[in-house]
Amino acid sequence: MTKPILSALVVAHNEEAQLADCLAQLGFADELVVVLDKCTDGSKAIAERFDAILVEGAWEIEGHRRNEGLDACIGAWILEVDADERANAALGAEIRSAIDGLSDGYFLLPFDNYIGERLVRHGWGGSWGVSAAPRLSARGAKRWGEQRIHPSLSLNGPRRWLKTPIRHNVDNDISDMLRRLDRYSSARAADLRASGDVGNLASNIRRMFSRFIKCYLSRKGYREGAYGFLIALMAGLYPILSHLKARLEDN
């Protein structure tokens, strides 16, 4: 029986600092597809060095650019990896074994999340990082939604799990984390304005505290010390900042 073709998809926006390391570890895939979204740096030249299929454009909606990438892949199975993530050879071997003989559904992959060189296992959530995500899917089993940030997902077929984690270099330091909070909340504010429902201050204040408590206590962020507190704080601030930007800023 012919083994299924595996495509690896990377979506990048000015990722020249990380793209080469990301693509270098995807040699186990049969095809590399790189979506270049409004790139003005050296990302294109890096992708060309790896003989990647290029999809170039300018998308305002994250879900749109990710769907463009999915459509460009020829593989029966597609692995989605962001430029700040690393999929090693052990994961590649597990993927090859897992998809052999399968033609439908999707797999959730666990994440090892790093802040700098510190592995932070606990506390992620509340739109501020994940511990697992559906990154491997059969062709046609996955579509992204219409949002600018954290787009919704439509998934079809059986759900399965892999064991080998993706390494996610989430933030370099606290300043990097704060810059990400600013980007995320601005994109979320644009989604809120587009929906015509920015919510109200009282409910978002409640969400600020409930998200902090959930990440710090329920998801055991306290086990990570100050890092867990920072994650819970960012998760709590994200909805209230998004709401205030949607209300008080024009764009």
N, C-alpha and C positions, 0 to 999 in steps of 0.2 A: 504494500500500500504506500502511495506517495505521501510523504510527510507534508502537513499543511504549511503554506508560506506564512512567515511571520514578519510583519511590518513594525518598525519602531518609529513613532511620531513624536517630534519635539516642536513645540511652539515657542518662538523666541521674539523678544523685543529688546534690541541692543544688549545682547548677552555675550559679547566677545570675551569677557573675563571668565566665563564659565562654560561656554558652549563646547569647546574642544574637549575638555575633560569629560563632559557628559556624553558626547558622541563616541569618544574613544572606547567607552565601556559597552557600547551597543553592538559590538562586532558579531554577537551571536544572532542578530537579526538578519533576515534575507534582504531587507530593504530599509533604507533610512529616508524618512520624509521630514523636512524641516520647513515649518511655516515661519516666514519672516514678516513680522507685523511692524510696519513703520520703522524699520531698522535704518539707522544712519551711521552705524559703527562698522566694525569689521566682521560682523556675524555672517554675512553672505560668503565672504572669502573662506571663512573657517568651514562652513557647511560644504562648500564646493570641494575642499580638500578631502572630505570624507565621501565624495561622490554621492551626496544626498540629492534626492529629488526636491526641488525648491518650489514653494508656493509663496509668492510675494504679494503683499497688498497692504491696505490700511483699513482696519476694522475698529469700530467704536464698541461693538458688542463682543465680549469674550467668547460667548457661545458660538457666534458666527465663525470666528477664525478657527476655533477648534473643530467645528463641523466641516469646514473647508479642508482641514488636514485629514480628517477621517475619510472624506470622499476621495482624496488623492491617493490613499493607500490601496495597494493591490492585494495585500495579504488577506488570507482567510481569517487571521487573527491579528489584532492590532494592540501594541503596547504603547501607552502614552506616558511620556516622561518629560518633566519640565527641566529647563536648563540647570536649575539648582539642585537637581536630583541625580543620583547615581545608581544604575542597575548593574550589578556585578555579574561575573561569569557564573557564579553559583545560582543566582536568580535565573539567568538565561537557561541553564541546564534544567532547572525545575520547570520553567515555562515550557520548554521543548517536550519534556516528559508529560506534562499535564494536558497539553492540547492535542497530543497524538491520538487520533481517532475521534476527536470531538469536532463538532461543527456549529454549536450554538451556545448561547449563554455568555457569562462573564465571570471574572475572578476578582475578588478583593485582595489587594496586596497590603501587607503591614508596612508601616513606616518607622524608621529610626530617625527621629528629629533632633537636629543639632543646632545649638546656639554657639557660634564659634566652634570650639573643639569639645564642647560639653554635650554629651548625649543626655537629652531630657525626655524621659519616657512618659511622665504623668502630667495631667492637667490640660491637655490639648482639647479644644472644642470651642463652641460658641462662635463659629466662623473665624476662629483663630488657630488654625492648624488642625490636622487630623491624625489619628493613629492608624487608620486604614482607609483605602479608597478603591473603587472599581476601575483599575487602570488597564486591565487586560480584557478585551472583549472580542467576540466573534464579529465578523463584518455584518453590519446592520443591527447589531444588538444594542447599540448605544447612540444616543443623540443628546446634544447639549441644548440648554434653554436659551432664552432671549436676554439674560441679564448681563450687565457689564462686569459684575464681580460675583464670584461664587455662583455661576449659572446652575440652574436646576438640571437634573438628569432624567432621561427616559431610558430605562433598561429593560431588555427583554430576554427571556430564556432562563435557564437554571443559574442560580448563584452558587459559586464555589469559592474556596479560599486557597491561597498559596501561603507558604511558610517563610520563605526567604524575604527579608525586608528590603525595601528601597531606602537608601540613605538620602535624607532631605536636609540640605544645608539651609535652614530656615532663615536665620539672621546671623550676621557677623558679630553684632554687639547690640547694646541697648539703643544707641543712636540709629542703627539700622532698623531695629524694631519700631521705633517711633516714626521713622520715615514710611515704613510699611503701613502703619496705622493711618497716617495721613493719606496715603494713596488709596487704601481700601475704603476708608470712610468717604472720600470724595467720589469714588466710583459708585458706592452704595447710595450716596445722596442723589446722584444723577438718576439711578434706577428708581428711587422713591419719587422724585419729581416727575419722571416719565409715567409712573403708574397713576399719578394724580392723588396718591394717598401717602402723605408724609408722616402720618401718625400724630400722636400728641405727646407733650412733654412728660406728663405724669406716667404714662405707660412705659416710656423709654427710661425714665428714672428707675422704675421697678425692674425693668430688664437689666439695667446696669448692675444692680445688686444681685439679682437672681443668677445672672451669668457668672459673676465673680464667685458666688458661693458654689455654684455647680462645678466650675473648673477647679477651684481651690480645695473644696471638700469632697464632693461626689466623685470627681475624677482624680482625686488624690494629688493635686498639685502641691499640697503641703509637703509631700515627700521629696520634692525637688528644692526645698529651701527658698531662697530669694528668687530663683528662676521660676519656680511655680507661682510665686506671688506676682511676678511680672506678667506671666502668661494670663493669669486670672484677671489682672488689672486691664490688660489690653482687650481681652474678651469682653469685659464689662464696659469699657469706654467706647468700643466700636459702634454699638447701636445708638448711643446717645449723641456721639459726635456726628454720625451719619444723619440723624434726625435734625440736629441743629444746623448743619451745613445745608440740608435740603430746605429748611425754613428761612435761613438768614442770608444765604448766598445765592447769586444768580446762576452760577454755573460751576 
